[in-house]
Amino acid sequence: MTDAARRPPAAPDAPEHVDVLIVGAGVSGIGSAWQLQKRLPDARFVVLETLDTFGGTWVTHRYPGIRSDSDLHTYGYSFKPWTGPPIATAAEIKAYMGEIIAEAGLDSHIHYRHRVVSADWSSAEKRWTIVAERLDTGDSVHFTAGFLWMCQGYYRHDEGYAPEWPGMDEFGGSIVHPQTWPDDLDVSGKRVVVIGSGATAATLLPAIAGQCAHVTMLQRSPTYFRTGRNAIDLAETLRELAVDEAWIHEIVRRKILFDQDAFTRQTFARPDKVKAELIGAIRTIMGPDYDVDTHFTPSYRPWRQRIAFVPDADLFEAVKRGEASVVTDTIDRFTPTGIRLGSGEELEADIVVTATGFHLSVMGDIPFAVDGKAVDFADTVTYRGMMFTGVPNLVWVFGYFRASWTLRTDLVADFVCRLLPHMRAKGLSAVEAALRPDEVGASRKPWGDEENFNPGYLMRGMHLLPKAGPGSDWQHSQDYWADKDAFPAIDLGDPVFVYR
């Protein structure tokens, strides 16, 4: 570990210089820092984190029952075996990350309570200047970095997305968003309405059912869910055979990814069959008298939006017990005592939870400039979802929708840890992605294909995202199973990379 990595942030008149500056100490930032230190042990680097601890999503969200909706054998890192249940709580995930930080000594590289307020690239100096605010003191601190690695996630952590409905100011109860869940909120004996039908709503409902008087999931339209035991049979069998945990992690990880690939391809090749299987599983749980057609049968094909896994069917079991219910309708307005629906029915409520999603954040909403000119990322074209035309020495980690986020973290890390030594060996200090001459005039498309994947947060924020260009090089693929072969095969001598 270098002395530079140990030093506290320097004063503005003497910026601390590092080879690599990582923004964010969530799952992407910690995984990237581990890979950087392991693969390039001589690299000087720091991690800047706005929060007062690591964990990102698993710190921001504190609502009851917060858990993963991806299995931890693939959401966990390739280099650190996961030994717990596949669907894990926030506390379990944070403990796992804490072990990695401690084992690798990453804590000395992380500066907490450092909010990045600007990032400026100088072509003359071939470096970034990053200004951060120390939230504990209010001071500004400056860093310079040869390379900038953006791992801050994809949504605003300080506020969630909640639509404005008429009458909200008249409601006599509490309105809360899961992303800013009050520590002192007591649901005991209260009538709770959770607006939304995604993974957050499906997690929150069973967590508070039985504590409150009643909880209702109010949804405009149904969502697909998969359910099953919160365990992996193969992992349990291998443990009975006393197989080493590192082997178990790799074997189970490969098996899950194989199965996920097969399932994803079926959703495109035979969507009606997959839909029937998913809905059929819910019918089996809920029984013949429950209106599955209304409440759990989406109108779109599977995987156009994220499919959450419901461990041990706890969402459905809470409804069957009568502690919870599902209402599928639109909202007309809030009233002093609840919510009036489009049908005219009124849901009485003491607490309304708006589990309605995120505000998309591109590059943490940080102002970027290249040689004094402000960067509008919506005007750039993305190279494989991680680099952007006209923006040197920068990568962004934006994970997968249909596979675990950290799978892409690993792929991007492998690319960076090949790119930096390649540049050093050739005496180069800057690189940016540029369209090839025959691609310059090609039409540009939105970052994502609405017909392929269309969650609300992505559709609301599509205008903020970089554009996609011609061919696989110029888009953010949702196909991990193709990317896992394509990324390691990226030719660093390809003309798409312009070096200086």
N, C-alpha and C positions, 0 to 999 in steps of 0.2 A: 504494500500500500504506500502510495507516494505521500510526501510531506504536504504537497499542494492539496491533496484530497482531504487531509486532516485539518487544514487551517480554517478558521471561521471566515464568513464572508468579509471581503475587504471593503475599505472605504471607497466612495465613489471616485476619488481622485487616483486610486490605484486598483483597478478592477482585477479580480482574481481570474486568471486565464486557465482554461481547461481544454483538453482535446475534444471532449464530448459533454454537452449539457443535456440532461434528460429532464423533461417537464412532466411531473406527476409521479406519485408513489403508490399508485393503485396496482392492479394485477399486471397491467402492461409495463409500467415503470419498473417495478421490482423484477419482473422476469427479464426485461431488457438489460437492467443493470447487472443482474447475475451473469447473463450471457456475455456482456461486454467484459466484465472482470475476468471471467473464466477464459474467454477466447483471446482477449487482448490485455494481458495482465499489466502491461506497461502504460496503458492509456490512463490519462488523468481525467477524472469525470466527477461531476456532482449531479445530484437529483434535487430539484426544487419542488416543494409540495406546499400548496396553500393551507391544507388542514394541519392540525397539530399532531397528527399521527399518520401512519401508513394505512392503506386499505381502500381508499377511494369510495367506490359504491358501497362497500360493506361498512363504512363509517357514516356516510351521508344518510343512508336509509336506516332508520331505527324503529320502524313500525313493528308491531307484534308479529312474530313468526317469520321474519325476514330470512330467506333461504335462497339457494341457487335454483335456477330452472334448467341448468345444464348439469350433466354428471361430472363429478370432480375427477374422474379418471382422465377425462379429456380437457376439462376446464383447469384442472391442476396442471402444473408444469411438467414437461417431458423429463426434466432432470430431478424431480423430487417426487418419490412415490406417495400416492394418496392411500391411506389405510383406513379411512372412515367410510361412512355410508355414502353412496353416490350423490344423493341430494343432501347438501350440507347447510347448516345454519351459518349466519354471518359470523358468529363467534368462532365457529370451527374453521372457517376459511381464513379469518384474520389470524388465528393461532398458527395455522399452516404457513401463512406468509411471514409471520414473526419468526418462526423457526428458520426459514430461509435467510432472512436478514441477519439473524444471530450467527448462523453457521458460516455464512460468507463474509461476515464483518461489514455488511453494507451500511450499517447505521452511521458510520463515520462519514459516509458520502452524502447522506440525506440532510438537507436543510429544510426543516419544517417551518410553517407559518411564513413562507416566502411566496407571495403572489406575484407572478410575472405580469408586468404592466406594459412592456414593449419589447420588441425584438427587431433589430436593424442589422442588415447585412451590408458590409463594405466590400466591394469588389477589389478595391485598391489594397486593403489589408487582408482580404480573404478570410474574414472572420465575422461572426455574429457578436453584437453587443446586446446583452440582455439586461434590462432594468427590472428589478423586483422590489416590492415593498415588503418590509419586515412587519408582519401584522402584530408582533409583540411589542415593537418599539415605535412603529410608524416611520422608521428610517428607510431611505432608498439605498439599495446596494446594487453594484454593477458587476457583471461578469462578462468576459469575452470567451468565445468558444469557437473552435474550428468546425464543429458539427453540432447540429441541433436535432434532438430526437424527441418528437412530440408524443407523449404517452398519457395525455391528460383526459382521455375519454371522448365521449361524443355528445354529452348533454351538460346543461348548466346544473351545477351542484347546489347553487344557492336558492333556486326556485324551480318548482315543477310546473308543468302545463296544466292549467285549469280553465275551461271555457267560462264565459260570463253568461249566466242565465238571469232572466228577469226575476225580481223579487228576492235576490240573495241577501240584500240589505235588510229585508223584512224578517228573515228567518230568525227565530228566537233561540235556536240551538247553536252548536259549534260546527264550523266548516273547516276541515283540515285536509292537507295534502300529505300523502305518505312520505314524501321526500322531506317534509319539515314537521314530522310527527312530534307533538309536544310531549316532553318527558312526564308531565303531570296529568296527562289526559287519562281519565278513569272511565272506562266503558261499562263498569259494573251496573247492572240493572237498567242500562240505557237501550233505547231503540236506535240501531245504527243502520244507515244506508250507505253502501259502498258503490259509488258510480264507476263502472268500468267492468271489463271482463277478461283482462289480460292476466299475466302471471302475478302481478301485485295483488289484484283483487282475489285471485284464486288462492293466494298465500294468506292474505289477511283474514278472509272469511272464516276458515276453519280454526285460525289461531284465537279468534275472539268469540266464536260460537260457544255457547255454554257459559261464558262470562257475562255477556250482555243479555238484556231481556230478549232480544231477537236481532239478527243481522240479515239484511237483504242485499243481494247483489243486483243492482239495477244496471241493465245493459241495453244499449241501442240494438246490438246484434250479437249473436253468439260467437264463441271462439272455439277452436279445436283444442282438445286436451288429450294427452296420453297418460295412462295411469298404470301402476304396477307396484310391486313390493319395493321398498327402498333398500334394495340389496342387489348385488350382482352374483348370480349363482356360480359363475365361473370363478370369481375371486374367492368365494367361500370354499369351493372345492380345492383350489390350489393351496389355500391356507391349511386345509385339512391334510394336504400332502406335504406340508412344511416347506413349500417353495419359497425362495427368497422374495421379500417384498418388492425389490427392484424388478425382478422378473415378472411378478404378478402384475405390477403396474404396467409394464410394457405389453404383456400379453393381453390383459383386459382392455387396455387402451386401443390396441390394434383391433380387437374383436368388436368393440363398441363402434369404432370408426368404420369398420367394414359393414356392420349392420346399418349404421346411419346412412352410409353411401347408398346401400341397396334400397332403403326406405325412401330417401330423397329422390332417387331415380324413378321409383314407382309412382311418386306423387305427380311426376310429369308424364310418364308413359301410361299409367292407368289410374288417373285421379279419382274416377268414380269408385273403383274397387277400394282404394285406400280410404276414401271418405266413408264408404259403407262399413269398413272394418273399424275405423275410429268411432263412428257413431254407434255401431253395434256393441262395442265394448261398454259404452256409457249406458245403453239400454239394458245390458245385462246387470249392471250395478244398480240402476235406478228402478228396475222392475217395469212391468207392463202398464201400470197406471200413471206413470209420470209422463208429462208432455215433453219428451225429448226433442220432438220435431220443432217446437217453438223455442226452447231454451238452450239446446245444445247441438243444433244443426246449422252450421254456418252456410252462407250462400255462395262463398267463394271456394275455389279448390284448395286442398291442403298445401301448406307452406307458402301461400302468398303473404301470410303473416306468421309470426313466430308461434310455434306449438309448445306450450308449457307442459312439463311433466308434473303430474299430481301424485306425490308419493302416497301409497297405501290408500288411495282414493279418498283422502280426508275431506276434500271439498264436497264430494258427493255424499259421503256418509253424514256430514253435518246437515245437509239438506234432508236426507232420509230420516234423521232423528227429529226433524222439526225445529231444530235450533236455528236454522238458516233457511232462506228461500231465495229463489231467482225470479226476477221480474224482467221481461223483455218488452220495452216500450221506449218512447221518447219523452223528454222532459218539456213540459209546457212552461212551468215557472216554479220558483220556490214560493212557499206560503209561510206564514208565521209558525206553523206547526209541522212543516214537512215539505214534500214535493208533489206538485200536481202533474200528472202524466198526460201525455197526448190523448190517451183514452178517456180522460176525465177522472180517473181514479186518483186518490191522494194517498201517498205513502207517508205515514206519520214518522217523525224522526226527532231524536234529541241530538244526534251527531251525524253529520254527512261527511263522508270521506271521498274526496275527488281523486280516485285512482285512474286518472285520465292521461297519464303519460308525461313526457319530457319536453323541454325546449332543446332542440338540436343546437349544439355548439360546435362550430368549426374552429379548430386550433385554439380552443379555450376562450374564444372571443378576444384574443390578444391582438393588438394592432401590430402588423408586420410591415416592414419597408425593406426594399432592396435599392441601395444607393440613393436613399432619400425619397424614393417614390413608394407610396403606399401600395400594398399588395391587396388585391381583391381576389380571393381564391376562386370565386365564381368565374373569373375571367381566365383561369388557368385550365390546363388539361392534365388529368391525373395519369401518372405512370404506375400501373398496377395498384392504384389506390394508396400509394405510399409516398410518391414523389410528385412534384408539380412543375410544369413548364415555367421557366423564368425565375424559379426560386432555388438558389444553390444550397448545397450542403444541409439539406433538411429531409427528414422522413417523418411520416405520421403513421401511427398504429391505429387503424380502424378495423375492428375485428369482423367476424362472420355473423350473419343472422341465423343461418341454418346449422351452424356448428359452433363449438365453444370459441369464445373470444380469444383465448390464449393460444389457440392453434396458429392464428395469424401472427400473434406476438412472436412466437418462435421463428416463423418463416421470415419475418422482417428482420429479426435479430441476426439470423444467419446471413442474410443479405448484407447488412451493415458491417458485420464482422468479417466479411470477405472484401467489401468495398474499401474500407479504410486502409487495410494493409496493401491492397492493390495500388491505391493512390500514393501511399508512402513509398512503396518500392519504385515507383516511377517519378518520384519527386513532384507530385501534383498536390495542389492545395484546395482545389474547388471542382465541383461537379454539379451539373444540373441535367435534368431530362429535357430533351428537345425532340419535337416531331421530326421525322425523317423528311427529306425534300418532297418525296411523293405522297406524304401524309399531310402536309401543311394545309392544302386546300380542301381536305376532306371535311364533311359535315360533322358537327359536334352534337353530342347527345347528352341528356341528363345523366348525372352520376349513377342513378339507379333506374331500372326498367320497372315502371309501375305495374306492368302485367306479370312481372316476375316476383316482386316483393314490394308490398305497399303499406307498411305500418304508418299510422297517423303522424308520428314525429318526423319520419323521413319525408312524407309528402309535404308537410308544413314547412320543412326547411330545405327542400331540394334546391331552391334558388340560391342558397348560400354555398352550396357545394361545388367543387370543381367539376368540369365537364368530362365526359367520356369521349374518346376518339375512336379511330378505326382499329379494329383488331384487338386481340386479347392483351397486348401490351398497354393499351390505353383505356383500361376500365378496371373497376374494382370487382373482381370475380367473387361470386358466392360459392364457388366450387372448390372447397378445400382439397378435395381428392385429386383435382387437376393441379392446383397450386403447389401441393406438396412435392410434385415432380418438376413443375415449371420453375419455381423460385430457385432451387439449388442449381438449375441449369442456366440461369441468366448469364449471358456472356457479357462480362464487364468491359469488353472491347467493342461492344455493339455501338454503332454510330448514334444510337439513342442517347448515349451518355457523352456529354460535352465536357471535357476536362480542361482545367487551366492550371 
